Amino acid sequence: GQRFASTSTSAHATSSPPPSSMAPNALSSMDVAHRARVVSDALEEDEGLRRAVLARLARDGGALDTDFDRADANSDGVLDKREFLMALGRDASLGARGTCEKVSFRDARAVALSQFVPFMGFGLCDNAIMICAGESIETSLGIGFGLSTMAAAGLGNTMSDVVGIGLSSKIEMFAARFGFAAPTLTKAQSLSSSVRWAKVFGATSGVTVGCLLGMFPLAFGA
């Protein structure tokens, strides 16, 4: 019985070696969920491995802050279990500096839409209010104070910008309520070029479409 238990234990260890004994490409070939599960199980079962990880973190010194910021996906200053396992799963081996996971097209599209919808709302309100306010200012104050058309337009634009700033948070809440919130990304992914370009494209196209739609008062003779 003892021999069989020893044999089965040895077989189990052979089939599921701890991450510290794996070759770097062994963990990197796994998907993120599998890597996180392997590392989590190893840390829970092996006290020596936990001590080694803590010793490595203490020895790195200033690099610990960098690793923490990279792992803190939502930037709330607290590293929960999910973020910790995701950070470990991204690395090819314990303590190694992993590369940023590629942002999928679906996430990039979600980032662009999260910028497109609020900026479209801002552009629509901004242009519509500017046209209406500028027209009213020109026909009332413009005549009384001798304001030029451009001066009236400038005052109307000032009014529309003030209203737009006040409505910006409401527009973002409205967009998020209808499923246009930004996806959850790691800090490294948020700083990637694909995410930056998705934000620029979404914001630029959104404000362009919004400003064009905001010209609708002209159709009613404003």
Disulfide bonds with the S-S distance in Angstrom:
none
